[in-house]
Amino acid sequence: MQDISVENKPKEQKLWGGRFSESVTDVVEKFSESVSFDKELYKHDIMGSRAHATMLAAQGLMTTSDRDSILQGLDEIERKIEAGEFVWRSDREDVHMNIEAALTDMIGEPAKKLHTARSRNDQVVTDLRLWCRDAIDKILARIKHLQVALVSLAIKNEGLIVPGYTHLQRAQPVLLHHLLLSYVEQLERDAGRFINCKDRLNYCPLGACALAGTGLPINRFMTAEALGFTAPMRNSIDAVSDRDFVLEFLSANSITAVHLSRLGEEWVLWASEEFGFLTPSDKVSTGSSIMPQKKNPDPMELVRGKSARVVGNLVTLLVLCKGLPQAYNRDLQEDKEPLFDSVRTIMGMLEVTAEFAQNISFNIGKIESALPAGHLDATTLADYLVKKGIPFRTSHDIVGRCVALCISKCCQLLDLTLDELRTVNPVFEKDVYQFLGVRNSIKNFCSYGSTGLECVAEQLNFWKAKLGFDTDKGQ
Ligand code: ARG
């Protein structure tokens, strides 16, 4: 939606004017308005009004000709908003009253029937649920796009062995595509959380009115169905009170943001001179204004950085909600900016991470020269001794002593002669060399989900099929 400035017009009577003899002060008006940000909801507000007017006419609460003028008026308002011709007024407070008042300006009397059996309390939360539903679909598409980018990167680098880390210390060798697919798994659970959230939020509050429902003969099932909701919400007080769906959505956003932040951290680290495992292309890097040699992986640093605001927005909402009595409280107006910001941010993070994945190359030479260090094959050697019948705790100790010997000799396990190994323990035989070195180590992995070549090939096939890769041509 384009940016439309909020314009002030001479004061008009509020929609609740009857009871009031004075209008609010400018300070209060400026402080309370929400149209400057909730105009984001215009499409969903109009959608809800269309369904509501149609239901009111079907229930005999307005004539079909009133309904038709309302529907035509709403079409025209939507057109104007999208053409940037609509004037948003802060004296009309929020998106709901801006649209309703503009409709009244446009079609007169029939517009005054639209708010029958409806309150802004059920209206705003209906809009918000519809908005979240659409936002989740957009996020899901971006998650899939990133998964495809990561799987493509995995395919491009199939078979490359990299050091695996725990505590950021050399641990065991892993296949790079195994590592990349670990991020794809995380994203799949993220998507699952968004889908669950969407299923749970897809219930219709419209018709709950202020909090108690109405004595008028409305049909909430009809509006729920027209808006694609699973059903109307069962309890009108609950319908207008809670923002748990926003909390859940922001939690899902936060978990995804944390996943992306960790990926960002890893890639920033790998792009450093010290690691040197990957190089981002110029298309996704930036330079320094003072140091001519610099090439920085800024997009992934910003992914890491922007996760902070996504998490912060969740905390804002939690704190916002925690002290509220049932039912609607004006505090709830504060739910929108953190929500909109989180969604905008997470979408950008997903997009830029995919872009980065498409524009990095792994430095085979640097990675391979880094592999011998750190005794990555030590655990495989312990497994070798277990295969010889030695209890694991004992084999752990034997290999520990072999590593100590290596450290004293400044060499790797593979460099120890059989005699040297036998000085540690006579159990070693010639076949030990089939277990030493990162390549042999990788060959020995065979457990389900492990970094063994066949195990990772199975995982890769799973993702190719799931994400619709054409196996002959690639994605
Ligand atoms: N702008 C309000 C919000 O976002 C709409 C509902 C206002 N309801 C009320 N009774 N003042 O929450």
Residues whose N, C-alpha, C, O or C-beta is under 5 A from the ligand:
A	BS01	LIG	S34 D94 R120 N121 V124 R330 L332 Q333
